């Protein structure tokens, strides 16, 4: 994805965020909410503050993502000129897939010591991306399976998934914070007026209600984030199949399925915030809506569907 495409994606989501906030503002104005929380000035100031904090927090997290990943996992970045044949193969495979995906800058490649079978891609942009694999993955997968995994991760980078997820999370953060404050202010309005008349303020109750409502709205917002996350995993699987080879991507997923069925939990704990090949259990109902990865059986089934000519 070129710079123009990334910029277009960013602007699009920012515009969507602004339109959502504008529409929400119109609805709340129609119901005279600004007057209930202290007038138009307070209302629009609150909108701007929540937008800045919601989007700002998400983007700060994105900017620090590669650094945090390296520190938290003790990732050893591989020197592209390394004399180690295994590490050289890993780097060159990532570079070959990155070039096939049309990336102009090669991502950093790193290894971290963990028994879990895992890999992930992170970073604030395509030119500052990192692909990291665990020692457990390297020790338990064949080269063709590893190549399928790497194709999956490179597709995440090429699709700009890290930026897109950040923008969606920013919208969710903004809406959750804004609606939480509005409800908290409205519900404590009478009590706050009485306290002001006595020279005090009911800030503690207001803050506690805001926290409660924000957590509820964040859970509801996460349903949207999780839905998109599951969709992007299918796209990354398709990209891995396209550039690494369909059989290699299927081999990687089937190996993960076999390990899971044999007791993958014995190999180590998962890292949900970073994991890109996480296996989703066979859960249903509300828990299925919260899963950020689709069931591996469904991922395999999609790749095994006949390709229509």
C-alpha positions in Angstrom: 0.0 0.0 0.0 1.4 3.3 -1.1 1.7 6.4 1.1 -1.3 8.0 -0.7 -3.4 5.0 0.1 -2.4 5.1 3.8 -3.1 8.8 3.9 -6.5 8.2 2.3 -7.4 5.5 4.7 -6.4 7.7 7.7 -8.4 10.7 6.4 -11.4 8.5 5.7 -11.5 7.2 9.2 -11.0 10.6 10.7 -13.8 12.0 8.6 -16.0 9.1 9.7 -15.1 9.8 13.3 -16.0 13.5 12.9 -19.3 12.6 11.1 -20.3 10.2 13.8 -19.6 12.7 16.5 -21.4 15.4 14.5 -24.5 13.1 14.0 -24.4 12.2 17.7 -24.2 15.9 18.6 -27.2 16.8 16.4 -29.3 14.0 18.1 -28.2 15.1 21.6 -28.9 18.8 20.8 -32.4 17.8 19.5 -33.1 16.3 22.9 -31.7 19.5 24.6 -28.8 17.6 26.2 -26.4 20.5 26.1 -28.6 22.6 28.3 -28.8 19.7 30.8 -25.0 19.5 31.1 -24.3 23.2 31.5 -24.8 24.9 28.2 -23.5 24.6 24.6 -20.0 25.7 25.5 -19.5 22.8 27.9 -21.2 20.4 25.5 -18.9 21.1 22.5 -15.8 21.4 24.7 -16.6 17.9 26.0 -16.9 16.6 22.4 -13.6 18.1 21.4 -11.8 16.8 24.6 -13.2 13.3 24.2 -12.2 13.2 20.5 -8.7 14.4 21.3 -8.2 11.9 24.1 -9.9 9.0 22.3 -8.0 9.3 19.1 -4.8 10.6 20.7 -4.5 7.6 23.1 -5.0 5.1 20.2 -2.4 6.8 18.1 0.2 7.0 20.9 -0.3 3.3 21.4 0.3 2.7 17.7 3.4 4.9 17.6 4.9 2.9 20.6 3.7 -0.5 19.4 7.0 -1.7 17.9 9.1 -0.5 20.9 6.7 -2.0 23.4 6.7 -5.3 21.5 10.5 -5.5 21.6 10.7 -4.7 25.3 7.9 -6.9 26.5 9.0 -9.9 24.5 12.8 -9.3 24.6 12.8 -9.6 20.9 16.2 -10.1 19.2 16.2 -8.3 15.9 18.1 -10.2 13.3 20.9 -8.5 11.4 20.1 -9.0 7.7 23.8 -9.8 7.1 23.9 -12.5 9.8 26.0 -15.6 9.0 23.5 -17.9 10.8 21.8 -19.9 7.9 18.5 -20.4 9.8 18.2 -16.7 10.6 19.3 -15.7 7.1 16.6 -17.9 5.6 14.0 -16.3 7.9 15.0 -12.8 6.9 15.2 -13.5 3.2 11.8 -15.3 3.3 10.2 -12.2 4.9 11.9 -9.9 2.4 10.8 -12.0 -0.6 7.2 -12.0 0.6 7.3 -8.3 1.4 8.5 -7.6 -2.1 5.7 -9.8 -3.6 3.2 -7.8 -1.6 4.6 -4.6 -3.0 6.2 -3.2 0.2 8.8 -0.6 -0.5 10.6 -0.9 2.9 11.5 -4.2 4.4 10.2 -4.9 7.9 12.5 -5.7 10.8 12.6 -9.4 11.5 13.0 -10.7 15.1 12.9 -13.8 17.3 11.8 -14.1 20.9 12.3 -16.9 23.3 8.9 -18.6 24.1 7.5 -22.1 23.8 4.3 -20.8 22.4 3.7 -21.3 18.6 3.2 -17.7 17.6 4.1 -14.9 15.3 2.9 -11.3 15.0 3.4 -8.1 13.0 3.3 -4.7 14.6 4.6 -1.2 14.0 3.2 2.3 13.3 3.5 2.1 9.5 4.6 -0.1 6.6 8.1 1.5 6.7 8.5 0.9 10.4 7.0 -2.6 10.8 8.3 -5.6 12.7 7.7 -9.3 12.1 8.5 -11.4 15.1 8.3 -15.2 15.5 8.7 -17.3 18.6 11.3 -19.9 19.2 8.4 -22.3 19.7 7.2 -21.7 16.2 10.6 -22.2 14.6 11.1 -25.4 16.6 7.7 -26.9 15.8 7.0 -26.0 12.2 8.5 -27.0 9.0 9.9 -24.4 6.6 6.8 -24.5 4.3 4.5 -24.0 7.3 6.6 -21.1 8.6 6.5 -19.5 5.2 2.7 -19.6 5.3 2.8 -17.9 8.7 5.1 -15.2 7.4 2.9 -14.6 4.4 0.0 -14.1 6.8 1.9 -11.5 8.8 3.2 -9.6 5.8 -0.3 -9.3 4.5 -1.3 -7.6 7.8 1.4 -5.1 7.1 0.5 -4.6 3.5 -3.2 -4.1 4.3 -2.3 -1.5 6.9 -4.2 -3.5 9.5 -2.3 -1.9 12.5 -3.3 1.6 11.4 -6.9 0.6 10.6 -7.4 -1.1 14.0 -6.0 1.9 15.7 -8.4 4.2 13.9 -11.4 2.0 14.8 -10.3 1.8 18.4 -9.9 5.6 18.5 -13.5 6.0 17.3 -14.7 3.5 20.0 -12.7 5.3 22.7 -14.1 8.7 21.7 -17.7 7.6 21.7 -17.4 5.6 24.9 -15.8 8.5 26.8 -18.2 11.1 25.4 -21.4 9.1 26.0 -20.2 8.1 29.5 -19.6 11.7 30.5 -22.9 12.9 29.1 -24.9 10.2 31.0 -22.9 10.8 34.2 -23.5 14.6 34.1 -27.2 14.2 33.4 -27.8 11.7 36.2 -25.9 13.7 38.8 -27.2 17.1 37.6 -29.8 17.5 40.4 -27.4 16.3 43.1 -24.6 18.5 41.8 -26.8 21.6 41.8 -27.7 21.0 45.4 -24.1 20.5 46.4 -23.0 23.7 44.5 -25.6 25.6 46.5 -23.9 24.3 49.6 -20.5 25.3 48.2 -19.5 21.8 47.2 -19.6 19.5 44.2 -20.6 15.9 43.5 -17.5 15.2 41.4 -16.8 11.8 43.0 -20.2 10.4 42.1 -20.0 11.8 38.6 -16.6 10.3 38.0 -17.6 6.9 39.3 -20.7 6.9 37.1 -18.5 8.0 34.1 -16.1 5.1 34.7 -19.0 2.6 35.0 -20.7 3.8 31.7 -17.4 4.0 29.9 -16.6 0.4 30.7 -20.0 -0.7 29.5 -19.7 1.3 26.2 -16.1 0.0 25.7 -17.4 -3.6 25.9 -20.1 -2.8 23.4 -17.6 -1.0 21.2 -15.2 -4.0 21.4 -17.8 -6.0 19.6 -17.2 -3.8 16.5 -13.4 -4.0 17.0 -13.6 -7.8 17.3 -15.8 -8.2 14.3 -13.3 -6.3 12.1 -10.4 -8.2 13.6 -12.0 -11.5 12.6 -12.5 -10.2 9.1 -8.9 -9.0 8.8 -7.7 -12.5 9.8 -9.5 -14.1 6.9 -8.0 -11.4 4.6 -4.5 -12.2 6.0 -5.0 -15.9 5.5 -6.0 -15.2 1.9 -2.9 -13.0 1.4 -0.7 -15.7 2.9 -2.1 -18.2 0.5 -1.7 -15.8 -2.4 1.9 -15.0 -1.8 3.4 -17.9 0.1 1.2 -20.5 -1.6 -2.2 -21.9 -0.7 -0.8 -25.3 0.5 1.7 -23.6 2.7 -0.9 -21.4 4.4 -3.2 -24.5 4.9 -0.3 -26.5 6.3 0.5 -23.7 8.8 -3.2 -23.6 10.0 -3.5 -27.4 10.1 -0.3 -27.6 12.2 -1.8 -25.0 14.6 -5.0 -27.0 14.7 -3.1 -30.2 15.5 -1.1 -28.6 18.2 -4.2 -27.1 19.8 -6.0 -30.5 19.8 -3.0 -32.1 21.4 -3.0 -29.6 24.2 -1.5 -26.3 23.0 -1.9 -24.8 26.5 1.2 -26.8 27.7 3.3 -24.9 25.2 2.8 -21.6 27.0 0.4 -18.8 27.5 -1.0 -16.7 24.6 -0.4 -13.0 24.1 -3.8 -11.8 22.9 -2.7 -8.2 22.4 -0.1 -9.1 19.8 -1.0 -12.6 18.6 -1.8 -12.9 15.0 -2.3 -16.7 14.7 -4.3 -17.2 17.9 -6.7 -20.2 17.9 -10.2 -19.3 18.9 -12.0 -22.0 20.9 -15.3 -23.5 19.9 -17.3 -20.9 21.9 -20.7 -19.7 21.1 -23.1 -16.9 21.9 -21.7 -13.7 23.4 -18.2 -15.2 23.8 -18.0 -15.8 20.1 -18.8 -12.1 19.5 -15.9 -11.1 21.7 -13.3 -13.4 19.9 -10.8 -11.4 17.9 -9.8 -14.4 15.8 -12.3 -16.7 14.0 -12.3 -20.5 14.8 -9.4 -22.2 13.1 -11.7 -24.7 11.6 -13.5 -21.9 9.7 -10.3 -20.4 8.6 -9.2 -23.7 7.1 -12.6 -24.3 5.5 -12.4 -21.0 3.7 -9.0 -21.7 2.3 -10.1 -25.2 1.2 -13.0 -23.8 -0.9 -12.5 -24.3 -4.6 -11.1 -21.3 -6.3 -13.6 -20.1 -8.9 -12.0 -19.2 -12.3 
